[in-house]
């Protein structure tokens, strides 16, 4: 039986609450009295097999980032965007999430109650009214002007078809609104992306190489949309948003098609292993190749039981649900399996 102890933290996603994310190991170490270096971190959903970045040229450190270096064009090719004019590199999609709401007309915004928790506070700070979005809707309520969707969703792994999202986009643009689609975890399913449609007004797609390529530390991301909106966002964010070393790392990763193909296959297998382990202990899950999520009634207690054994997962306190990332090695897999057995026996 899982240890029955309540969870902790806040993730309600309102402007008045602190926004909690995975990867907060220093907080975990302090709370549970386990040294930082002894933790197994499964809390982020970031690929633990990071892209092997080639040595960084000296000029990348010495010179200011140059927008003429083909970085946006490289991203346009990788993501299948119309062209480089429809791609704006940013310092992680987080920078765009904070800035974009101020560029859109203030209105009512639909956001799923359980999704990436930075969106609702960002839109509220910019004066929008945030209301719950039901992703089962085929026709959006007339009162909604903007909609934000993570696809696949983080953390529930729910995926909406491109055809449905484009129908929503048509409904929103007819009333002067915008559809914002966060595809941070979409690299494992490129055929489902809306990036090829970003020539359409009122459509914004955010992409992040940090998840699939395991390069979260470079803090690089991309906004794909019509040039008019990207120009406004560029003016808001200013120059040199992505460093020279980060541009070097991401360009190399985007060009390495063989690594991408092999990694998609590897992640599919490792996700099946993760889901299989959780199912073997009675936990039903939803998943993408990079993480698994459960809203089992025992999930919050499992999170704490694992934490007491130095295994950190992502708890969503509003729902008592938990997300699990992938271990990085055979040693980490063995530790997770043992900790899971001990936590549920």
C-alpha positions, 0 to 999 in steps of 0.5 A: 500500500502507498504511504498515505501522506498529503502532498505539498506546494501550489500549482493552481496557476493563478496570478496570486500563487507561486508557479511551481515547476519540476527540477526544484531539487534544492527545495526537495533536498531541504524538505526531505533532508537528503543531500542534493547529489543523492537525488534521482530527478524524474520531475521535468519530462526533459530527455535525459539523453541530451544531444551531444553538442559539438565543441563551441567555437571561440567566436560564439563566446566572443561575438554578439549573436548575429541574426544573419547567422541562419538560425531562424532559417535552420529552425524553419527547416526543422519545424516545417515552417513556411520560411524564416520570416515566420520564426523568431528565436527567443530565450526559451519559450518562457520569454514569449509566454510572458510577453505575448499576452500584452501584444494581444487585445484584452479579452476572455482567454480559454486555458485548460485547468491543468496545463503548463502553469505559466500561461494563466498568470501571464494572461491575467497580469496583462489584463485578460480574463482567464476561464476554463477551457474544455478540450472536448468542445468542438465549437468554442463558446462565443465569449472566448476570444483567445485560446491557449492549448499545450499539444500534447498537453503537459502534464496530462499528455492529451493530444488534439488533432491538427484538424480540430485545432485548425477548426478552433483557429477559424472560429477564433479568427472570425471574431478577431481572436488568436489560437496559441499552441504550445508544442514543447513536447511535439518533437516526438510526433512531428506530423501532428504539428501546426507549424506549417500553418503559421502563415495564418493570421491569429495562429501562434505556435511555440516550440522548445528544443529543450525537451526532446534534445535535452538542452533545457539549459541553453534557454532557447525557444522559437515563436512561429507566427505571422511576421507582423506579430513576430516583429512586435514581439521582437521589439518587446523582447529586444536584441540578442535574446539567444546566446551564441553558444546556444545558437551553435548547440541548437543548430547542430541538433537540428541538423542531425537527422540520424540522431533525431530518428534514433532518439525517437525510437529510443524514447518510445521504448523507454516510455513503454518501460516506464508505463509498464512499471507503473501499470504493474503496480496498478497505476493507470497512466497517460503518456508521451514518449518523454513522460507518464502521468497518473491521476490515480487516487494514490498518486500524491501519496506515491510522490511523497513515498518516492521522495522519502527515498530520494526520487523526485517526481512532479506533483500537481497538488490541485488534482493530486496527480503526478508526472514521471520523467525517464531515468537516464541509465540502467543504474537509475532505472534499477533505483527507480524500480526498487524505490517504486516497489518499496513505496507501494508494498 
